[in-house]
Each structure stands twice: as structure tokens, then as C-alpha cells.
Amino acid sequence: MKKQKGFLQKLSLVSGVVSFILAGVCGVWLFFRVDEIGAYNPISTSLMASTFFFICVGVILTIIGRTDIPSFKL
């Protein structure tokens, strides 16, 4: 029996996908900028940290959005 997902679970799943997209944008931006500014520049390290953060948030929000959370209604 498949349960209906609530609004917040759907929002979590959409936010997870958006986080993966933002991680890709940060990674591509880093790829094109690393030759100009170097790998040890604070801009490069912040883009690396942002990519890692968005990937981790995307994984967590996607897992929350896809799980079957039981109903706690009495």
C-alpha cells in the first residue's frame, strides 16, 4: 500500500533536486574559474565548500522526500 506524500515531503523532494542543481552550478563555475584564480584562492575554496554543502543537503532532503513516513493521527 503506497501512502500519499504530504506537502512538506513534496517540498523536501523539490528542494533536494534544486540543491543538486545548485551543486552542479557551483561545480561548473569552479571548473571554469580555477584556471584564472587558482585552486587555493578563497573564492575557489568557498565554491568547493558550497558544492559539498549542496550535495549533502540534496541527499538528505531527497531521502526525507522519498521515505514512507507513518501517519500519527489517532
N, C-alpha and C positions, 0 to 999 in steps of 0.2 A: 504494500500500500504506500503510494507516494504522497507525501504531505505537500500542502500548498505553502510556498515560501511567503514569509511576511514582507512588509515594505522595507524594513531595515535590512533584512537579508539580501533583498534585491539591490538595495542601495550599496551594501557592502560589496557585492559582486561587481557592480558597475565601477565602484571606487577602486577595486583591485585591478580591473582592466585599465583604468586611467593611470594608476600607479605604474603598471608595466609600460604603458606608452611613454610616460614621463621618464622612466628609467632609460628607455631607448633613445629618447631625445637627448638626455644628458650624456649618454654614451657616444652618440654620433657627434654631438657638439665637442666633446672631449677629443674624439678621434681627429677632428679637423683642426682643433686649436692647439694640440700638444706640440706640433712642429713649430708654431710661432712663439709660444710662451714657455715651452719646456715642461718636463714632467714634474719638476719639484717646485713649481710656482704655486702659490696659494690658490689661484683660480683652478688649476688642474686638480689639486688635491680636494678642493671643495666639490668639483664635478664628479670625482671618483666617489666621494662620500655620499653625494646626492644619488648617484646611480645605485650604490649599495643599499641606501635607505629605501629608495622607491621599490627595489626588487623585494626586500624583506617585507615592506608594508603590503605590496601586491600579493605575496604568497599568503600572508596572514589573512588579509581581507577576502581573498578567493576561497580559502579554506572555510572561513566563517560563512561565506555566502553559499557554499555548496553542501554544508552539513545538514543533517535532518535533526533539528532542534525539537525536542518534545514539547507538547503543549502543557503548560502548567495551570490550565483552567480547572476549576473544581466542578 
